Amino acid sequence: MNLTIKITGPAGLWMNSSADIIAHIFADMGYFVTGDNEYQSLIKGWLNWFDLNISDTSMTLQRATDIVIAFNDKNLQNVLPVLKEGWHIIVNKKFSEKIEGLEKFHVHDLDIQDKYDNTYLLGILAKLLGLEKDLILNKIAHVFERKWEEVVKKNQDIVANIYETYKIDASNIYNVERIWASREMYFGNKAVAYGAIESWLGYYSAYPMTPASTILSEIVNSKQVPFLQAEDEISVINSALGASFTGTRSMVGTSGGWFALMTEALSFAVQAEIPVVAVLSQRAGPSTGTPTFHEQGDLNFALNPTFGDFHHVVLCPSSLEETYTMSGQALNLADKYQNPVILLMDKQSSELHGTIAEKKAAEIERGKMLDTPPEDYKRYELTDDGISPRVEVGTVNGDFIATSYEHDEFGATTEEPDMKVKMTEKRFKKLENFFEKEGISGYEIFTALSPNLSPEGRKELPKKMFITMSFTAYNAKEFVKNNPEYGLIIIKFLKPLDKRLVKDIEWVQELIFLESNYSGQLETYLTHELDLHHIDGLTLSRKRKYDLYPFYMEDFEEFKN
């Protein structure tokens, strides 16, 4: 089964809670659910919708819609172009009467006179899909459990009455049945928050900025981690560095406009070798731009987030499961390499809702921590790997200076040329041979056949390979499954960049870059770093989206033979 339900209406009229109920019902029945929320920046009103794709095989996102639940006529009119002809509209009768041309659809309208539109319409959907009545009644009780008992009963009575009295042509009922054990619903920022909590996050600071804001709300709701909603992003990053200075694992989260205010403090973190994780969740710019919509325009910013000559880590998760794990992995890497780490998200990966298969927290790795430093403890000791042992504040003999100036091994300010050379080389040495030391790959190669990537196995790779990052991977994987002449490369680490990829693609004839920006930031970066223009027989092509929306399955149609 592959079913897309679109819930649409003005902000403030129960659209998200309705989507939440539907998504959890199908997840409880064992289906894969993918939820994409698109909303305009006005707090109330305007055009908004929540797409739910329900499948028995995988998570995907598509534009074409099977069922629309509409909370007013303006939003219904807006989404009609993507509704499949002959499929279903569920709407209050007072709105359907305002729109012409609905005769080519099955319209399920009801004359609703009270404020419970969402419950009436959910009841019709449930009956249309042949869902068990108790299933939706129990879900309503769960969703509204914090409200008055009379409110819960009122909503349940509405649905029960729909089941008893509302007539639907039997040929239009789907009789959706349970297919598997219940699956858990998550969304991207929740995975960031709880993946970090499971990996000993000790402090979180943020000033709300879409689409990163819900990381803060999830941290707050968890009641497990000290947090600060500071007055601006300068306070946010500096408070996190202060917490990290004491030995506490610290994280901040924001989007591009506020991330710009963090740049000076990030440079200080490099110089003073203070670990910190910054979640940069991209949205459509430049400047304030279109603040609630999707774009991947900050890749260059993440690669070069501050001034000075330095090296750092940038991770980019490509699934909900990976987001959960990478959040903790980012904390590990910040500790181990005593450096800023950027977890690069975007509007889609932060806010996409979906079923999550496994929540695997990263194993805790604190790096070189000393419990009993010597009397002549050198915080910035010159070591073979460039990483100096550190201590928690208050440790006996562990006093040191953390300064923004160049310094010697004790942290004392210096302008001595030889020491400057040694400290610069020390900071860069940390991330040398990063992937070999970590025992990981910075990318994933996915094909329908998943060949062994031995030298001979590489010859069996598809000659055409998509290359992308972030949650575009969901739809790209689905396309590759059904079109085995294509393969897929997913970049997981943008910096350092795993240059072993060059060897793995030496038999590929065409690389097709998929990214959500106009200028091709991923293509430009990888082409330069991997010297792709000089690989014999390799053609580079591209598909770029910058229309505010993520890649849908329909965006891959042009690649079908």
C-alpha positions as CSV (number, residue, x, y, z in Angstrom):
1,M,0.0,0.0,0.0
2,N,1.1,3.5,-0.7
3,L,-1.3,6.2,0.4
4,T,-0.8,10.0,0.7
5,I,-3.0,12.0,3.0
6,K,-2.8,15.8,3.0
7,I,-4.2,17.7,5.9
8,T,-4.5,21.4,5.0
9,G,-5.8,24.5,6.7
10,P,-4.9,27.8,8.3
11,A,-2.5,27.8,11.2
12,G,-4.2,27.6,14.6
13,L,-7.0,25.2,13.5
14,W,-5.9,21.8,14.6
15,M,-4.0,20.7,11.5
16,N,-0.9,19.4,13.2
17,S,-2.8,17.6,16.0
18,S,-5.0,15.9,13.3
19,A,-1.9,14.8,11.4
20,D,-0.4,13.6,14.6
21,I,-3.4,11.4,15.4
22,I,-3.4,9.9,11.8
23,A,0.3,9.3,11.8
24,H,0.3,7.5,15.1
25,I,-2.6,5.3,14.1
26,F,-0.8,4.0,11.1
27,A,2.5,3.7,12.9
28,D,0.6,1.6,15.6
29,M,-0.6,-0.6,12.8
30,G,2.9,-1.3,11.6
31,Y,3.1,1.0,8.5
32,F,6.0,3.2,7.5
33,V,4.9,6.8,7.9
34,T,6.6,9.9,6.5
35,G,5.2,13.3,7.5
36,D,6.2,16.7,5.9
37,N,4.9,19.9,7.4
38,E,4.8,23.0,5.1
39,Y,3.7,26.2,6.7
40,Q,3.9,29.9,6.0
41,S,5.5,32.2,8.6
42,L,2.3,34.1,9.6
43,I,1.4,32.8,13.1
44,K,-2.3,32.3,12.2
45,G,-4.0,31.8,8.9
46,W,-2.4,31.5,5.4
47,L,-1.7,28.3,3.5
48,N,-0.4,25.3,5.4
49,W,-0.4,21.6,5.0
50,F,0.9,18.4,6.5
51,D,1.6,15.5,4.0
52,L,1.5,12.0,5.4
53,N,2.7,9.2,3.2
54,I,1.8,5.8,4.4
55,S,3.5,2.7,3.0
56,D,3.9,-0.9,3.8
57,T,7.5,-1.0,2.4
58,S,9.5,2.2,3.1
59,M,9.5,5.9,3.9
60,T,9.0,8.2,1.0
61,L,7.6,11.6,0.2
62,Q,5.5,12.4,-2.8
63,R,3.5,15.4,-4.1
64,A,0.5,13.5,-5.6
65,T,-2.2,13.1,-3.0
66,D,-4.9,10.5,-2.5
67,I,-7.0,12.0,0.3
68,V,-7.3,15.7,1.3
69,I,-8.7,16.8,4.7
70,A,-9.4,20.5,4.4
71,F,-10.2,23.0,7.2
72,N,-11.2,25.9,4.9
73,D,-12.0,26.6,1.3
74,K,-8.8,28.7,0.6
75,N,-6.5,25.8,1.6
76,L,-8.6,23.3,-0.3
77,Q,-8.5,25.3,-3.5
78,N,-4.7,25.6,-3.1
79,V,-4.1,21.8,-3.0
80,L,-6.5,20.6,-5.6
81,P,-3.9,20.6,-8.4
82,V,-2.0,17.7,-6.6
83,L,-5.1,15.7,-5.7
84,K,-5.4,12.6,-7.9
85,E,-8.6,12.7,-10.0
86,G,-11.3,10.4,-8.7
87,W,-9.9,10.4,-5.1
88,H,-11.2,11.9,-1.9
89,I,-11.9,15.2,-0.3
90,I,-13.1,15.4,3.4
91,V,-14.3,18.8,4.3
92,N,-17.0,20.9,6.1
93,K,-19.9,21.4,3.7
94,K,-19.8,25.2,4.1
95,F,-16.3,25.2,2.5
96,S,-17.0,22.7,-0.3
97,E,-20.0,24.8,-1.5
98,K,-17.6,27.7,-2.2
99,I,-15.5,25.7,-4.7
100,E,-16.3,24.7,-8.3
101,G,-15.0,21.7,-10.1
102,L,-15.2,19.2,-7.3
103,E,-17.4,16.8,-9.3
104,K,-14.3,14.9,-10.5
105,F,-13.5,13.9,-6.9
106,H,-15.2,11.9,-4.2
107,V,-16.3,14.6,-1.8
108,H,-17.2,13.6,1.8
109,D,-18.7,16.8,3.3
110,L,-20.6,17.2,6.4
111,D,-22.7,20.2,7.7
112,I,-20.6,20.9,10.8
113,Q,-22.1,23.6,13.1
114,D,-19.7,23.5,16.1
115,K,-15.9,24.0,16.6
116,Y,-15.0,20.3,16.3
117,D,-14.2,20.2,12.6
118,N,-11.1,18.2,13.0
119,T,-12.8,15.4,15.0
120,Y,-15.7,15.1,12.5
121,L,-13.3,15.0,9.6
122,L,-11.0,12.5,11.3
123,G,-14.1,10.3,11.9
124,I,-15.0,10.3,8.2
125,L,-11.4,9.5,7.3
126,A,-11.3,6.6,9.7
127,K,-14.5,5.1,8.4
128,L,-13.4,5.7,4.8
129,L,-10.2,3.7,5.5
130,G,-12.2,1.0,7.3
131,L,-10.2,1.5,10.6
132,E,-11.5,-0.2,13.7
133,K,-13.6,2.3,15.7
134,D,-11.8,1.5,19.0
135,L,-8.5,2.3,17.4
136,I,-9.3,5.9,16.8
137,L,-11.3,6.3,20.0
138,N,-8.3,5.1,22.0
139,K,-6.0,7.4,20.1
140,I,-8.3,10.4,20.8
141,A,-8.2,9.5,24.5
142,H,-4.4,9.4,24.4
143,V,-4.0,12.7,22.5
144,F,-6.5,14.6,24.7
145,E,-5.6,13.0,28.0
146,R,-4.5,16.3,29.5
147,K,-7.8,18.0,28.8
148,W,-11.1,17.8,30.8
149,E,-12.8,14.4,30.7
150,E,-15.8,16.0,29.1
151,V,-13.6,17.1,26.2
152,V,-12.3,13.6,25.6
153,K,-15.8,12.2,25.7
154,K,-17.2,14.8,23.4
155,N,-14.6,14.0,20.7
156,Q,-15.1,10.3,21.1
157,D,-18.8,10.6,20.9
158,I,-18.5,12.6,17.6
159,V,-16.4,9.8,16.0
160,A,-18.7,7.0,17.4
161,N,-21.7,8.8,15.8
162,I,-19.9,9.2,12.5
163,Y,-19.3,5.4,12.5
164,E,-23.0,4.8,13.2
165,T,-24.7,7.3,10.9
166,Y,-22.4,8.6,8.2
167,K,-22.9,6.7,4.9
168,I,-19.9,5.9,2.7
169,D,-20.3,3.9,-0.5
170,A,-19.0,0.4,0.4
171,S,-16.8,0.4,-2.8
172,N,-14.9,3.4,-1.4
173,I,-13.9,1.8,1.9
174,Y,-10.4,0.5,2.1
175,N,-10.4,-1.8,5.1
176,V,-6.8,-1.0,6.1
177,E,-5.5,-3.7,8.5
178,R,-2.5,-4.1,10.8
179,I,0.5,-5.4,8.9
180,W,3.3,-5.4,11.6
181,A,4.1,-4.6,15.2
182,S,3.8,-1.0,16.2
183,R,6.4,1.5,15.0
184,E,7.5,4.5,17.0
185,M,7.0,8.0,15.5
186,Y,9.8,10.6,15.8
187,F,10.8,13.8,14.1
188,G,14.3,15.1,13.3
189,N,14.8,17.6,16.0
190,K,13.5,15.2,18.6
191,A,16.1,12.7,17.4
192,V,18.8,15.4,17.8
193,A,17.6,16.1,21.4
194,Y,17.2,12.6,22.7
195,G,20.2,11.2,20.8
196,A,22.3,13.8,22.6
197,I,20.6,13.2,26.0
198,E,21.4,9.5,25.7
199,S,25.0,10.4,25.1
200,W,25.4,12.4,28.3
201,L,24.5,15.9,27.0
202,G,25.0,18.1,30.1
203,Y,24.0,21.6,28.9
204,Y,21.9,23.0,26.0
205,S,21.5,26.6,25.1
206,A,19.5,28.3,22.3
207,Y,17.5,31.2,21.3
208,P,14.4,30.0,19.3
209,M,14.9,30.2,15.5
210,T,13.0,28.1,13.0
211,P,13.7,25.3,12.1
212,A,15.9,24.5,15.1
213,S,13.5,25.8,17.8
214,T,12.0,22.4,18.7
215,I,15.3,21.0,19.8
216,L,15.0,23.4,22.7
217,S,11.4,22.5,23.4
218,E,12.3,18.8,23.4
219,I,15.2,19.4,25.8
220,V,12.9,21.4,28.1
221,N,10.2,18.7,28.0
222,S,12.7,15.9,28.7
223,K,13.4,17.5,32.2
224,Q,16.8,15.7,31.9
225,V,19.3,18.4,30.9
226,P,20.1,21.9,32.2
227,F,19.2,24.5,29.5
228,L,19.2,28.2,28.9
229,Q,17.0,30.2,26.5
230,A,19.4,33.1,26.3
231,E,18.7,36.6,25.0
232,D,20.7,36.2,21.9
233,E,23.0,33.8,20.1
234,I,26.2,35.5,21.4
235,S,25.0,34.6,24.9
236,V,24.0,31.2,23.7
237,I,27.4,30.1,22.4
238,N,29.4,31.7,25.2
239,S,27.4,30.1,27.9
240,A,27.9,26.7,26.2
241,L,31.6,27.3,26.0
242,G,31.6,28.2,29.7
243,A,29.8,24.9,30.5
244,S,32.2,23.0,28.3
245,F,35.2,24.6,30.0
246,T,34.1,22.9,33.2
247,G,34.0,19.5,31.5
248,T,30.2,19.4,30.7
249,R,29.1,18.2,27.3
250,S,27.5,21.2,25.6
251,M,25.4,21.8,22.6
252,V,23.7,24.8,20.9
253,G,21.2,24.9,18.1
254,T,20.1,27.6,15.6
255,S,19.7,28.5,12.0
256,G,21.8,30.6,9.7
257,G,20.8,34.1,10.7
258,W,21.7,33.5,14.4
259,F,24.5,31.1,13.6
260,A,26.2,34.2,12.1
261,L,26.4,35.7,15.6
262,M,28.3,32.7,16.9
263,T,31.3,33.1,14.6
264,E,33.6,35.0,16.9
265,A,33.0,32.5,19.8
266,L,33.6,29.5,17.5
267,S,37.0,30.9,16.6
268,F,37.7,31.3,20.3
269,A,36.7,27.6,20.8
270,V,39.2,26.6,18.1
271,Q,42.0,28.6,19.7
272,A,41.2,27.6,23.3
273,E,40.4,24.0,22.2
274,I,37.0,23.9,23.9
275,P,34.6,21.3,22.7
276,V,31.2,22.3,21.6
277,V,28.5,21.0,19.2
278,A,26.5,23.5,17.1
279,V,23.4,22.3,15.3
280,L,23.0,24.4,12.2
281,S,19.5,23.9,10.7
282,Q,19.3,25.5,7.3
283,R,16.3,27.4,6.0
284,A,15.7,29.4,2.9
285,G,17.7,32.7,2.8
286,P,19.5,35.0,2.2
287,S,18.9,37.1,5.4
288,T,15.4,36.4,6.9
289,G,14.4,35.0,3.5
290,T,11.4,32.7,3.6
291,P,12.0,31.5,7.2
292,T,9.8,28.5,7.5
293,F,10.8,26.8,4.3
294,H,13.5,24.4,3.0
295,E,16.8,25.1,1.4
296,Q,20.4,23.9,1.7
297,G,22.1,27.2,1.2
298,D,24.4,27.1,4.3
299,L,26.8,24.3,3.3
300,N,29.6,26.8,2.5
301,F,28.9,28.5,5.8
302,A,29.2,25.2,7.8
303,L,32.5,24.4,6.0
304,N,33.8,27.9,6.9
305,P,32.0,29.0,10.0
306,T,34.5,31.5,11.4
307,F,37.7,33.3,10.7
308,G,41.3,32.1,11.0
309,D,43.1,29.0,9.7
310,F,41.6,25.9,11.3
311,H,40.1,22.5,10.8
312,H,36.8,21.2,12.3
313,V,34.1,18.5,11.8
314,V,30.8,18.8,9.9
315,L,28.3,15.9,10.1
316,C,25.1,15.6,8.0
317,P,22.7,12.8,9.0
318,S,20.5,11.2,6.2
319,S,17.8,9.5,8.2
320,L,16.0,9.7,11.6
321,E,18.0,6.8,12.9
322,E,21.3,8.4,11.8
323,T,20.2,11.7,13.3
324,Y,19.7,10.1,16.7
325,T,23.1,8.4,16.6
326,M,25.0,11.3,15.0
327,S,23.8,13.7,17.7
328,G,25.8,11.7,20.3
329,Q,28.6,11.1,17.9
330,A,29.0,14.8,17.5
331,L,29.4,15.2,21.2
332,N,32.0,12.4,21.2
333,L,34.0,14.0,18.4
334,A,33.9,17.4,20.1
335,D,35.3,15.9,23.3
336,K,37.9,13.7,21.6
337,Y,39.3,16.3,19.2
338,Q,38.6,19.3,21.5
339,N,37.1,21.3,18.7
340,P,33.8,22.7,17.4
341,V,31.6,20.1,15.7
342,I,28.7,21.2,13.4
343,L,25.7,19.0,13.0
344,L,24.3,20.2,9.7
345,M,20.5,19.9,9.4
346,D,17.9,21.6,7.3
347,K,14.2,22.4,7.5
348,Q,13.3,19.0,6.2
349,S,15.6,16.9,8.3
350,S,14.7,19.0,11.4
351,E,11.0,18.8,11.0
352,L,10.3,15.6,9.0
353,H,8.1,13.2,11.0
354,G,8.4,9.5,10.5
355,T,8.6,6.0,11.8
356,I,12.0,5.2,13.3
357,A,13.4,1.7,13.2
358,E,16.1,1.8,15.9
359,K,17.3,4.4,18.3
360,K,20.9,3.6,18.8
361,A,22.8,6.1,21.0
362,A,26.5,6.6,20.3
363,E,28.8,4.9,22.8
364,I,30.3,7.5,25.1
365,E,33.8,8.6,24.3
366,R,35.3,11.5,26.3
367,G,38.8,11.4,24.8
368,K,41.9,12.3,26.8
369,M,40.6,13.2,30.2
370,L,43.0,13.2,33.2
371,D,41.8,12.5,36.8
372,T,45.2,13.2,38.4
373,P,47.3,15.6,36.3
374,P,50.9,16.2,37.2
375,E,52.1,19.3,39.1
376,D,53.5,20.7,35.9
377,Y,50.3,20.0,33.9
378,K,50.3,21.4,30.4
379,R,46.8,22.0,29.1
380,Y,48.1,22.4,25.5
381,E,50.9,19.9,25.7
382,L,52.4,19.2,22.3
383,T,51.7,15.6,21.5
384,D,52.2,13.3,18.5
385,D,48.5,13.3,17.6
386,G,48.0,17.0,18.4
387,I,45.5,16.2,21.2
388,S,46.4,17.3,24.7
389,P,45.0,15.7,27.9
390,R,42.4,17.9,29.6
391,V,40.8,18.0,33.0
392,E,37.6,19.1,34.6
393,V,37.7,22.4,36.3
394,G,38.6,22.1,40.0
395,T,40.9,19.1,39.5
396,V,44.0,19.3,41.8
397,N,47.0,20.6,39.7
398,G,44.6,21.2,36.8
399,D,44.7,25.0,36.7
400,F,45.3,26.5,33.2
401,I,44.5,29.5,31.1
402,A,42.0,29.4,28.3
403,T,42.7,32.4,26.1
404,S,41.8,33.7,22.7
405,Y,45.4,34.6,22.1
406,E,48.0,32.3,20.7
407,H,49.6,30.5,23.7
408,D,52.3,28.1,24.9
409,E,51.7,24.7,26.3
410,F,50.4,26.1,29.6
411,G,48.0,28.6,27.9
412,A,50.2,31.7,28.5
413,T,50.0,34.3,25.7
414,T,52.9,34.1,23.3
415,E,54.0,35.8,20.1
416,E,57.1,33.7,19.7
417,P,57.3,32.5,16.1
418,D,58.4,28.9,16.8
419,M,55.6,28.4,19.3
420,K,53.1,29.8,16.8
421,V,54.2,27.3,14.2
422,K,54.0,24.4,16.7
423,M,50.5,25.3,17.9
424,T,49.2,25.8,14.4
425,E,50.5,22.4,13.4
426,K,49.2,20.9,16.6
427,R,45.6,22.1,15.9
428,F,45.7,20.8,12.3
429,K,47.3,17.5,13.3
430,K,44.2,16.5,15.3
431,L,42.1,15.5,12.4
432,E,44.8,13.9,10.2
433,N,43.8,10.4,9.1
434,F,40.4,11.0,10.8
435,F,38.5,8.2,9.2
436,E,41.2,5.6,9.7
437,K,41.5,6.6,13.4
438,E,37.7,6.5,13.9
439,G,37.2,3.3,11.9
440,I,34.3,4.8,10.0
441,S,33.3,5.9,6.5
442,G,32.3,9.4,5.6
443,Y,29.8,8.3,3.0
444,E,27.5,5.4,2.1
445,I,27.1,3.7,-1.3
446,F,23.6,2.3,-1.9
447,T,22.5,0.2,-4.8
448,A,19.6,-2.1,-5.5
449,L,22.0,-5.1,-5.5
450,S,24.5,-3.7,-2.8
451,P,27.6,-5.2,-4.4
452,N,30.7,-5.8,-2.4
453,L,33.0,-2.9,-2.9
454,S,36.1,-4.9,-3.6
455,P,38.2,-3.8,-6.6
456,E,36.2,-6.2,-8.7
457,G,33.0,-5.3,-7.0
458,R,33.4,-1.7,-8.0
459,K,33.2,-2.6,-11.6
460,E,29.7,-3.9,-10.9
461,L,28.5,-0.5,-9.6
462,P,25.8,1.2,-11.7
463,K,27.4,3.5,-14.2
464,K,25.1,6.3,-13.1
465,M,25.2,7.4,-9.5
466,F,23.2,10.1,-7.6
467,I,25.2,11.9,-5.0
468,T,23.4,13.8,-2.2
469,M,23.2,14.5,1.5
470,S,20.5,14.9,4.3
471,F,17.0,13.5,4.0
472,T,16.9,13.7,0.2
473,A,18.4,10.2,0.7
474,Y,14.9,8.7,1.6
475,N,13.4,9.3,-1.8
476,A,16.7,8.8,-3.7
477,K,17.0,5.3,-2.1
478,E,13.4,4.4,-3.1
479,F,14.1,5.5,-6.7
480,V,17.3,3.5,-6.9
481,K,15.5,0.4,-5.5
482,N,13.1,0.5,-8.4
483,N,15.6,1.6,-11.0
484,P,18.7,-0.5,-10.5
485,E,20.6,1.1,-13.4
486,Y,21.2,3.9,-10.9
487,G,23.1,3.9,-7.6
488,L,23.4,6.4,-4.8
489,I,26.2,8.0,-2.8
490,I,25.2,9.7,0.5
491,I,27.7,12.1,2.0
492,K,27.7,11.8,5.8
493,F,30.8,13.8,6.7
494,L,31.4,17.0,4.9
495,K,34.5,17.9,6.9
496,P,36.9,16.1,7.1
497,L,36.0,14.7,3.7
498,D,36.5,11.0,3.1
499,K,38.6,11.1,0.0
500,R,38.5,7.3,-0.3
501,L,35.4,7.9,-2.3
502,V,37.5,8.6,-5.4
503,K,38.6,5.0,-5.5
504,D,35.1,3.7,-5.0
505,I,33.7,5.7,-8.0
506,E,36.5,5.1,-10.5
507,W,34.2,2.9,-12.7
508,V,31.3,5.3,-12.6
509,Q,30.4,7.2,-15.8
510,E,28.0,9.8,-14.5
511,L,27.6,11.5,-11.1
512,I,24.3,13.3,-10.7
513,F,24.3,15.8,-7.8
514,L,21.0,16.3,-6.0
515,E,20.9,19.4,-3.8
516,S,18.5,22.1,-2.6
517,N,20.3,25.3,-3.6
518,Y,20.9,27.3,-6.8
519,S,24.7,27.5,-6.8
520,G,25.5,23.8,-6.4
521,Q,27.5,24.2,-3.2
522,L,27.8,20.4,-2.7
523,E,28.9,19.8,-6.3
524,T,31.4,22.7,-6.2
525,Y,32.9,21.5,-2.9
526,L,33.3,17.8,-3.8
527,T,34.5,18.6,-7.4
528,H,37.3,20.7,-6.0
529,E,38.2,18.5,-3.0
530,L,38.1,15.2,-5.0
531,D,39.4,16.6,-8.3
532,L,36.4,15.1,-10.1
533,H,37.0,17.0,-13.3
534,H,40.2,15.0,-13.8
535,I,38.7,11.5,-13.5
536,D,38.8,10.0,-17.0
537,G,35.4,9.2,-18.5
538,L,33.4,10.8,-15.6
539,T,30.5,13.2,-16.5
540,L,29.0,15.5,-13.9
541,S,25.3,16.4,-14.0
542,R,22.9,17.9,-11.6
543,K,19.4,18.5,-10.4
544,R,19.0,21.5,-8.1
545,K,15.8,22.6,-6.2
546,Y,15.3,26.0,-4.7
547,D,11.5,26.4,-4.8
548,L,11.2,26.1,-1.0
549,Y,10.2,22.5,-1.0
550,P,12.2,19.2,-0.6
551,F,12.7,16.6,-3.2
552,Y,9.6,14.6,-3.9
553,M,9.4,11.2,-5.7
554,E,8.0,13.1,-8.7
555,D,11.3,15.0,-9.0
556,F,13.0,11.8,-10.1
557,E,10.6,11.1,-13.0
558,E,13.0,12.7,-15.5
559,F,15.6,10.0,-14.7
560,K,13.4,7.1,-15.8
561,N,14.4,5.5,-19.0
